[in-house]
């Protein structure tokens, strides 16, 4: 069936068609036996048969790289003794079984509580202008163990959001095209999208699976997915309420106006406003990231520019700051973007991390007190495991690209709001991984991350000033693949401290489906996690993922794997 649509030799070949395989529901033998007897027969199917059938569907989906909607697993999560609530006759879904898991209940627009409409636009920096028009997603899960009826109260959330938007007023505006490849923010108080939804299950059930829902569930817990027109919001929020009182808070912030550090600054202010606590205001002054008069375009800056902006001719300076004409200028994601792939969560506890760090040091390093950080060791270990899992030639370099916060390299930018990040990369091959030790990769990782200096930011900023038409500078996006993966360290961001008056989130997750084949996000855990330090969310193609989860180092250092 899949080959009919996906094989180029098939008369029904359609490369644009996106397939979903759906497992059968679990069979309720009590109901089905009654139906068989009513028709004069005997029980002709079993629960075990439906289980094996569902597994066969999953196996085919994995083998062929097709999305699977696991109806069997979903219904079983409610309990085998409760299947009659969702099945009409033991096999077919009833009205309750066909009911969407998540249903929108409320939608509105939140504007600043005090009008902030400005005649002048808020300008974007060059670093904002070149950025993608795509949303950065985050999901926060809040448990409600005491079943408090007023948990994450809607009025409190909306009122505090309106209040904090007075200081973060550009986020309530809309982008406008001001020509020459530039956008600006029209501070028109159009508002932030706020909506609520009901999830027809307990968060406790969701929690048991490590907050790793199916792709469709993640999709519906976020309020918007693609930026398609200038009327679209810069920020959108969805509060999803579970039947046991728990809440999932899904936030989308347009990358064009804020990187993840700025986004977290806004969320921290909103949470503190909800608790009546003083918060730090953002700074929208673009002069803070203006090009210094004495800035020099170094070879490093040129190399970085050529790599990230897809130059046409590196030998000609006049053309070396141009992009390929057919390079997409906006979102790195699109409605017809890459298919969802296999995602897993790795839970790292303090004991596994300490062991990993010890293994990333030689006896001489310890003797001479030459220390690498836990993260140096962790990212090096993950890179080596990913390289081993990839189906590439032994001498094929595999690159890990990681975003670095530029504010950490310069003074006075701690609360600057906008985009001020740059990427660093490290490459290795299967051959090199086999011939070297973890310590060698960890040292190479540390050297690459530590070599970032402010001069690189200034040099790139100066390159942006060469052409007034900013369309010359749009960033390119190299899709993740078996030879290219992106890594993001969000553990330094206080997502797990975002307390809106009812406690900190139990877990933080990202929606990394659009990241394609090769995406890794490191999340920090709360200080009440009893030794559990980090969650690492990884996404790759299914065959690579099978090898990855069986990798000796992943098994050695990871406490638990969720998939």
C-alpha positions as semicolon CSV with decimal commas, in nm:
position;residue;x (nm);y (nm);z (nm)
1;X;0,000;0,000;0,000
2;X;0,281;0,241;0,089
3;X;0,474;0,145;-0,224
4;X;0,171;0,227;-0,438
5;X;0,205;0,591;-0,338
6;X;0,578;0,619;-0,268
7;X;0,750;0,399;-0,527
8;X;0,855;0,589;-0,844
9;X;0,774;0,275;-1,044
10;X;0,412;0,276;-0,930
11;X;0,141;0,422;-1,159
12;X;-0,007;0,578;-0,843
13;X;0,324;0,742;-0,740
14;X;0,271;1,073;-0,559
15;X;0,581;1,214;-0,384
16;X;0,374;1,494;-0,228
17;X;0,132;1,257;-0,056
18;X;0,181;1,231;0,321
19;X;0,078;0,900;0,471
20;X;-0,036;0,810;0,822
21;X;-0,071;0,451;0,941
22;X;-0,334;0,395;1,212
23;X;-0,315;0,097;1,444
24;X;-0,632;-0,094;1,529
25;X;-0,783;-0,031;1,872
26;X;-0,736;-0,295;2,142
27;X;-1,011;-0,555;2,135
28;X;-1,248;-0,571;2,433
29;X;-1,319;-0,943;2,439
30;X;-1,620;-0,911;2,671
31;X;-1,803;-0,678;2,433
32;X;-1,693;-0,860;2,117
33;X;-1,790;-1,200;2,256
34;X;-2,141;-1,073;2,326
35;X;-2,168;-0,940;1,971
36;X;-2,052;-1,273;1,827
37;X;-2,298;-1,467;2,042
38;X;-2,583;-1,232;1,945
39;X;-2,509;-1,325;1,584
40;X;-2,502;-1,697;1,665
41;X;-2,126;-1,742;1,665
42;X;-1,830;-1,771;1,900
43;X;-1,551;-1,530;1,992
44;X;-1,341;-1,502;1,674
45;X;-1,083;-1,243;1,780
46;X;-0,869;-1,184;2,088
47;X;-0,704;-0,895;2,267
48;X;-0,364;-1,054;2,193
49;X;-0,443;-1,059;1,821
50;X;-0,518;-0,685;1,820
51;X;-0,196;-0,625;2,016
52;X;0,014;-0,815;1,759
53;X;-0,162;-0,642;1,471
54;X;-0,090;-0,300;1,623
55;X;0,277;-0,392;1,666
56;X;0,298;-0,500;1,301
57;X;0,166;-0,157;1,199
58;X;0,429;0,013;1,415
59;X;0,704;-0,203;1,265
60;X;0,601;-0,117;0,909
61;X;0,580;0,253;0,998
62;X;0,933;0,244;1,142
63;X;1,073;0,052;0,849
64;X;0,918;0,280;0,588
65;X;0,954;0,611;0,777
66;X;0,579;0,674;0,794
67;X;0,393;0,853;1,076
68;X;0,187;0,621;1,294
69;X;-0,123;0,716;1,493
70;X;-0,112;0,461;1,775
71;X;-0,478;0,417;1,859
72;X;-0,409;0,087;2,038
73;X;-0,157;0,241;2,279
74;X;-0,374;0,545;2,336
75;X;-0,685;0,352;2,438
76;X;-0,483;0,111;2,650
77;X;-0,344;0,408;2,843
78;X;-0,692;0,455;2,990
79;X;-0,689;0,099;3,126
80;X;-0,790;-0,238;2,983
81;X;-1,096;-0,244;3,208
82;X;-1,224;0,085;3,064
83;X;-1,222;-0,003;2,695
84;X;-1,603;-0,028;2,692
85;X;-1,614;0,349;2,744
86;X;-1,458;0,400;2,401
87;X;-1,571;0,098;2,197
88;X;-1,917;0,042;2,055
89;X;-1,903;-0,337;2,026
90;X;-1,556;-0,423;2,149
91;X;-1,387;-0,346;1,817
92;X;-1,527;-0,027;1,664
93;X;-1,505;0,316;1,824
94;X;-1,816;0,473;1,974
95;X;-1,891;0,847;1,989
96;X;-1,659;0,889;2,289
97;X;-1,382;0,699;2,114
98;X;-1,410;0,925;1,809
99;X;-1,400;1,238;2,020
100;X;-1,082;1,448;1,970
101;X;-0,839;1,424;2,260
102;X;-0,794;1,800;2,257
103;X;-1,078;2,044;2,191
104;X;-1,044;2,426;2,184
105;X;-1,273;2,596;2,434
106;X;-1,179;2,963;2,431
107;X;-0,991;3,211;2,213
108;X;-0,919;3,582;2,252
109;X;-0,654;3,851;2,195
110;X;-0,466;4,002;2,489
111;X;-0,353;4,362;2,449
112;X;-0,147;4,567;2,696
113;X;-0,359;4,671;2,995
114;X;-0,249;5,031;2,930
115;X;-0,253;5,144;2,563
116;X;0,099;5,153;2,419
117;X;0,021;5,244;2,058
118;X;0,317;5,428;1,904
119;X;0,339;5,628;1,583
120;X;0,698;5,517;1,527
121;X;0,784;5,159;1,445
122;X;1,018;4,960;1,667
123;X;1,309;4,881;1,440
124;X;1,461;4,536;1,416
125;X;1,835;4,491;1,431
126;X;2,022;4,343;1,135
127;X;2,046;4,021;1,335
128;X;1,665;4,013;1,359
129;X;1,614;4,101;0,993
130;X;1,816;3,807;0,864
131;X;1,637;3,565;1,096
132;X;1,370;3,317;0,991
133;X;1,000;3,393;1,013
134;X;0,918;3,083;1,214
135;X;0,790;3,027;1,565
136;X;1,003;2,894;1,850
137;X;0,789;2,647;2,049
138;X;0,801;2,550;2,413
139;X;0,573;2,327;2,623
140;X;0,553;2,349;3,003
141;X;0,366;2,083;3,202
142;X;0,216;2,174;3,541
143;X;0,079;1,898;3,764
144;X;-0,206;1,963;4,008
145;X;-0,165;1,690;4,275
146;X;-0,400;1,863;4,520
147;X;-0,672;1,896;4,253
148;X;-0,699;2,269;4,328
149;X;-1,010;2,399;4,144
150;X;-0,853;2,738;4,072
151;X;-0,527;2,594;3,934
152;X;-0,362;2,820;3,671
153;X;-0,664;3,049;3,683
154;X;-0,758;3,190;3,342
155;X;-0,833;3,539;3,469
156;X;-0,500;3,561;3,651
157;X;-0,309;3,440;3,345
158;X;-0,481;3,683;3,108
159;X;-0,467;3,983;3,343
160;X;-0,097;3,930;3,420
161;X;-0,023;3,884;3,050
162;X;-0,197;4,213;2,972
163;X;-0,003;4,386;3,250
164;X;0,340;4,257;3,146
165;X;0,275;4,353;2,783
166;X;0,288;4,717;2,890
167;X;0,664;4,677;2,933
168;X;0,700;4,422;2,651
169;X;0,464;4,619;2,423
170;X;0,635;4,538;2,090
171;X;0,522;4,175;2,134
172;X;0,160;4,290;2,109
173;X;0,230;4,450;1,770
174;X;0,264;4,318;1,417
175;X;0,544;4,299;1,165
176;X;0,534;4,542;0,873
177;X;0,742;4,546;0,556
178;X;0,934;4,874;0,536
179;X;1,121;4,791;0,214
180;X;1,476;4,693;0,121
181;X;1,428;4,351;0,276
182;X;1,352;4,494;0,619
183;X;1,066;4,444;0,861
184;X;0,980;4,651;1,166
185;X;0,726;4,617;1,447
186;X;0,410;4,825;1,427
187;X;0,319;4,875;1,794
188;X;-0,055;4,879;1,732
189;X;-0,165;4,678;2,038
190;X;-0,322;4,415;1,811
191;X;-0,246;4,170;2,089
192;X;-0,110;3,828;2,176
193;X;-0,316;3,525;2,078
194;X;-0,448;3,349;2,389
195;X;-0,654;3,033;2,373
196;X;-0,755;2,745;2,595
197;X;-0,836;2,383;2,523
198;X;-0,948;2,069;2,705
199;X;-0,751;1,747;2,697
200;X;-0,982;1,451;2,763
201;X;-0,743;1,256;2,981
202;X;-0,550;1,294;3,304
203;X;-0,211;1,461;3,301
204;X;-0,098;1,178;3,526
205;X;-0,151;0,938;3,235
206;X;0,046;1,172;3,013
207;X;0,317;1,200;3,278
208;X;0,374;0,824;3,294
209;X;0,504;0,828;2,936
210;X;0,757;1,097;3,024
211;X;0,559;1,376;2,857
212;X;0,642;1,231;2,518
213;X;0,306;1,233;2,339
214;X;0,244;1,140;1,979
215;X;0,324;1,409;1,724
216;X;-0,043;1,487;1,677
217;X;-0,088;1,555;2,048
218;X;0,207;1,793;2,057
219;X;0,073;1,968;1,751
220;X;-0,262;2,040;1,915
221;X;-0,117;2,177;2,238
222;X;0,034;2,473;2,054
223;X;-0,182;2,764;1,937
224;X;-0,022;2,838;1,599
225;X;0,241;2,670;1,384
226;X;0,334;2,869;1,075
227;X;0,382;3,240;1,019
228;X;0,209;3,307;0,687
229;X;0,093;3,670;0,686
230;X;0,166;4,002;0,850
231;X;-0,156;3,979;1,053
232;X;-0,019;3,677;1,241
233;X;0,080;3,737;1,605
234;X;0,434;3,766;1,731
235;X;0,343;3,563;2,041
236;X;0,072;3,300;2,087
237;X;-0,024;3,107;2,401
238;X;-0,239;2,800;2,462
239;X;-0,348;2,670;2,802
240;X;-0,451;2,305;2,773
241;X;-0,642;2,176;3,076
242;X;-0,647;1,805;3,163
243;X;-0,931;1,624;3,337
244;X;-0,731;1,587;3,661
245;X;-0,667;1,963;3,676
246;X;-0,315;1,958;3,532
247;X;-0,214;2,209;3,267
248;X;0,010;2,222;2,961
249;X;0,123;2,571;2,867
250;X;0,223;2,595;2,500
251;X;0,399;2,911;2,379
252;X;0,505;3,018;2,031
253;X;0,731;3,324;1,988
254;X;0,834;3,447;1,644
255;X;1,208;3,394;1,596
256;X;1,222;3,709;1,384
257;X;1,178;3,926;1,696
258;X;1,330;3,715;1,974
259;X;1,579;3,437;2,029
260;X;1,518;3,181;2,302
261;X;1,693;3,393;2,567
262;X;1,468;3,692;2,500
263;X;1,165;3,466;2,491
264;X;1,250;3,324;2,832
265;X;1,300;3,677;2,970
266;X;0,942;3,758;2,863
267;X;0,800;3,437;3,012
268;X;0,985;3,497;3,338
269;X;0,834;3,846;3,360
270;X;0,484;3,711;3,289
271;X;0,516;3,442;3,559
272;X;0,642;3,692;3,816
273;X;0,365;3,937;3,729
274;X;0,111;3,658;3,789
275;X;0,260;3,615;4,141
276;X;0,283;3,988;4,207
277;X;0,663;3,981;4,209
278;X;0,887;4,248;4,057
279;X;1,045;4,144;3,726
280;X;1,324;4,262;3,498
281;X;1,219;4,475;3,203
282;X;1,357;4,409;2,859
283;X;1,572;4,656;2,666
284;X;1,473;4,712;2,302
285;X;1,755;4,960;2,228
286;X;1,916;4,842;1,901
287;X;2,214;5,069;1,959
288;X;2,343;4,808;2,201
289;X;2,420;4,579;1,907
290;X;2,525;4,848;1,659
291;X;2,850;4,802;1,468
292;X;3,147;4,957;1,653
293;X;3,334;5,214;1,444
294;X;3,659;5,021;1,476
295;X;3,504;4,684;1,385
296;X;3,718;4,471;1,152
297;X;3,592;4,203;0,917
298;X;3,820;3,914;1,005
299;X;3,878;3,599;0,803
300;X;3,678;3,415;1,067
301;X;3,383;3,647;1,010
302;X;3,404;3,601;0,633
303;X;3,423;3,224;0,668
304;X;3,124;3,220;0,898
305;X;2,928;3,449;0,666
306;X;3,003;3,237;0,362
307;X;2,895;2,923;0,544
308;X;2,566;3,059;0,679
309;X;2,462;3,280;0,389
310;X;2,529;3,048;0,096
311;X;2,759;3,268;-0,109
312;X;2,784;3,229;-0,486
313;X;3,153;3,293;-0,538
314;X;3,387;3,291;-0,242
315;X;3,677;3,426;-0,454
316;X;3,504;3,749;-0,545
317;X;3,433;3,992;-0,262
318;X;3,163;4,163;-0,470
319;X;2,967;3,841;-0,489
320;X;3,084;3,677;-0,172
321;X;2,812;3,844;0,032
322;X;2,523;3,731;-0,181
323;X;2,292;3,436;-0,133
324;X;2,178;3,180;-0,382
325;X;1,878;3,336;-0,565
326;X;1,645;3,044;-0,494
327;X;1,734;3,026;-0,124
328;X;1,415;3,045;0,088
329;X;1,415;3,381;0,262
330;X;1,169;3,320;0,541
331;X;1,059;3,030;0,754
332;X;1,281;2,730;0,799
333;X;0,955;2,537;0,839
334;X;0,650;2,525;0,615
335;X;0,316;2,341;0,602
336;X;0,468;2,101;0,348
337;X;0,788;2,063;0,545
338;X;0,971;1,749;0,658
339;X;0,786;1,448;0,786
340;X;0,788;1,387;1,163
341;X;1,059;1,141;1,261
342;X;1,137;0,933;1,567
343;X;1,185;1,127;1,890
344;X;1,315;0,994;2,221
345;X;1,393;1,142;2,562
346;X;1,712;1,053;2,748
347;X;1,705;1,113;3,124
348;X;2,046;1,185;3,278
349;X;2,095;1,162;3,654
350;X;2,389;1,296;3,850
351;X;2,562;0,956;3,877
352;X;2,563;0,896;3,500
353;X;2,679;1,251;3,432
354;X;2,963;1,224;3,684
355;X;3,076;0,899;3,523
356;X;3,063;1,057;3,178
357;X;3,268;1,352;3,302
358;X;3,524;1,122;3,465
359;X;3,561;0,926;3,143
360;X;3,627;1,252;2,957
361;X;3,945;1,316;3,160
362;X;4,284;1,149;3,142
363;X;4,496;1,072;3,447
364;X;4,733;1,357;3,355
365;X;4,443;1,604;3,321
366;X;4,319;1,515;3,669
367;X;4,671;1,531;3,812
368;X;4,727;1,876;3,662
369;X;4,373;1,993;3,747
370;X;4,276;2,052;3,385
371;X;3,901;2,027;3,397
372;X;3,634;1,995;3,131
373;X;3,272;2,066;3,219
374;X;2,996;1,809;3,250
375;X;2,834;1,951;2,938
376;X;3,158;1,926;2,740
377;X;3,160;1,556;2,819
378;X;2,785;1,509;2,763
379;X;2,767;1,676;2,421
380;X;3,084;1,501;2,310
381;X;2,938;1,165;2,414
382;X;2,609;1,237;2,234
383;X;2,789;1,346;1,917
384;X;2,997;1,027;1,912
385;X;2,688;0,810;1,965
386;X;2,499;0,990;1,688
387;X;2,791;0,955;1,448
388;X;2,809;0,581;1,520
389;X;2,435;0,547;1,456
390;X;2,436;0,718;1,115
391;X;2,438;0,524;0,790
392;X;2,727;0,717;0,633
393;X;3,074;0,622;0,500
394;X;3,344;0,591;0,766
395;X;3,528;0,898;0,636
396;X;3,215;1,117;0,598
397;X;3,223;1,414;0,840
398;X;2,914;1,459;1,056
399;X;2,869;1,812;1,186
400;X;2,702;1,922;1,512
401;X;2,591;2,287;1,505
402;X;2,514;2,460;1,835
403;X;2,371;2,805;1,904
404;X;2,568;3,025;2,146
405;X;2,424;3,322;2,335
406;X;2,620;3,633;2,237
407;X;2,514;3,810;2,556
408;X;2,751;3,584;2,749
409;X;3,043;3,730;2,553
410;X;2,966;4,101;2,596
411;X;2,883;4,334;2,882
412;X;2,558;4,528;2,912
413;X;2,346;4,293;2,701
414;X;2,196;4,068;2,969
415;X;1,844;4,204;2,917
416;X;1,869;4,301;2,552
417;X;1,556;4,181;2,367
418;X;1,604;4,048;2,017
419;X;1,829;3,804;1,835
420;X;2,191;3,792;1,945
421;X;2,307;3,436;1,893
422;X;2,564;3,271;1,675
423;X;2,646;2,911;1,593
424;X;2,959;2,706;1,650
425;X;3,016;2,364;1,501
426;X;3,227;2,054;1,555
427;X;3,270;1,772;1,305
428;X;3,396;1,418;1,327
429;X;3,374;1,091;1,136
430;X;3,301;0,729;1,224
431;X;3,667;0,655;1,161
432;X;3,781;0,928;1,400
433;X;3,532;0,820;1,666
434;X;3,664;0,465;1,645
435;X;4,027;0,574;1,673
436;X;3,986;0,840;1,945
437;X;3,854;0,856;2,299
438;X;3,570;1,050;2,455
439;X;3,825;1,287;2,608
440;X;3,955;1,383;2,261
441;X;3,609;1,480;2,136
442;X;3,528;1,662;2,461
443;X;3,849;1,870;2,434
444;X;3,772;1,955;2,071
445;X;3,418;2,056;2,172
446;X;3,544;2,280;2,455
447;X;3,803;2,448;2,231
448;X;3,544;2,525;1,965
449;X;3,289;2,665;2,209
450;X;3,547;2,867;2,403
451;X;3,699;3,025;2,091
452;X;3,403;3,258;2,035
453;X;3,499;3,625;2,071
454;X;3,302;3,953;2,032
455;X;3,506;4,035;1,720
456;X;3,313;3,768;1,529
457;X;2,979;3,935;1,609
458;X;3,116;4,277;1,515
459;X;3,270;4,151;1,191
460;X;2,943;3,993;1,078
461;X;2,752;4,306;1,180
462;X;2,984;4,513;0,961
463;X;2,925;4,280;0,666
464;X;2,552;4,343;0,706
465;X;2,610;4,716;0,654
466;X;2,773;4,671;0,311
467;X;2,437;4,644;0,132
468;X;2,140;4,862;0,221
469;X;1,913;4,598;0,071
470;X;1,898;4,336;0,347
471;X;1,768;4,068;0,111
472;X;2,136;4,022;0,027
473;X;2,196;3,888;0,377
474;X;1,915;3,648;0,460
475;X;2,035;3,344;0,648
476;X;2,016;3,014;0,472
477;X;1,900;2,703;0,648
478;X;2,081;2,379;0,589
479;X;1,828;2,103;0,663
480;X;1,934;1,848;0,918
481;X;2,044;1,520;0,769
482;X;2,263;1,219;0,835
483;X;2,566;1,450;0,811
484;X;2,425;1,760;0,982
485;X;2,256;1,796;1,321
486;X;2,162;2,090;1,538
487;X;2,204;2,099;1,915
488;X;2,046;2,345;2,155
489;X;2,130;2,388;2,523
490;X;1,830;2,538;2,701
491;X;1,932;2,410;3,044
492;X;2,074;2,750;3,136
493;X;1,734;2,910;3,082
494;X;1,500;2,915;3,383
495;X;1,205;2,746;3,213
496;X;1,164;2,513;3,510
497;X;1,131;2,815;3,742
498;X;0,830;2,962;3,561
499;X;0,588;2,967;3,852
500;X;0,257;3,141;3,779
501;X;0,146;3,108;4,141
502;X;0,080;2,734;4,150
503;X;0,428;2,584;4,150
504;X;0,702;2,522;3,899
505;X;0,652;2,311;3,586
506;X;0,712;1,941;3,631
507;X;0,875;1,914;3,290
508;X;0,973;2,118;2,984
509;X;0,953;1,992;2,628
510;X;1,019;2,127;2,280
511;X;0,834;2,061;1,959
512;X;1,126;1,962;1,736
513;X;0,942;1,785;1,455
514;X;1,027;2,058;1,206
515;X;1,395;2,018;1,292
516;X;1,406;1,722;1,058
517;X;1,655;1,438;1,065
518;X;1,901;1,532;1,335
519;X;1,789;1,755;1,622
520;X;1,896;1,757;1,986
521;X;1,769;1,976;2,274
522;X;1,903;1,972;2,631
523;X;1,653;2,072;2,903
524;X;1,733;2,138;3,267
525;X;1,526;1,983;3,545
526;X;1,399;2,141;3,867
527;X;1,602;2,144;4,186
528;X;1,350;1,898;4,334
529;X;1,423;1,626;4,079
530;X;1,621;1,403;4,322
531;X;1,934;1,354;4,118
532;X;1,777;1,388;3,775
533;X;1,971;1,669;3,610
534;X;1,893;1,683;3,238
535;X;1,646;1,565;2,978
536;X;1,781;1,534;2,624
537;X;1,524;1,526;2,346
538;X;1,665;1,367;2,029
539;X;1,511;1,324;1,686
540;X;1,647;1,122;1,393
541;X;1,533;0,886;1,123
542;X;1,400;0,559;1,261
543;X;1,688;0,335;1,150
544;X;1,950;0,565;1,299
545;X;1,744;0,595;1,616
546;X;1,734;0,218;1,660
547;X;2,114;0,208;1,653
548;X;2,142;0,517;1,872
549;X;1,933;0,382;2,161
550;X;2,137;0,060;2,154
551;X;2,470;0,244;2,160
552;X;2,693;0,129;2,446
553;X;2,761;0,482;2,574
554;X;2,393;0,579;2,568
555;X;2,314;0,271;2,777
556;X;2,607;0,338;3,008
557;X;2,533;0,698;3,100
558;X;2,154;0,729;3,057
559;X;1,931;0,639;3,351
560;X;1,609;0,603;3,150
561;X;1,507;0,622;2,785
562;X;1,154;0,728;2,690
563;X;1,014;0,664;2,344
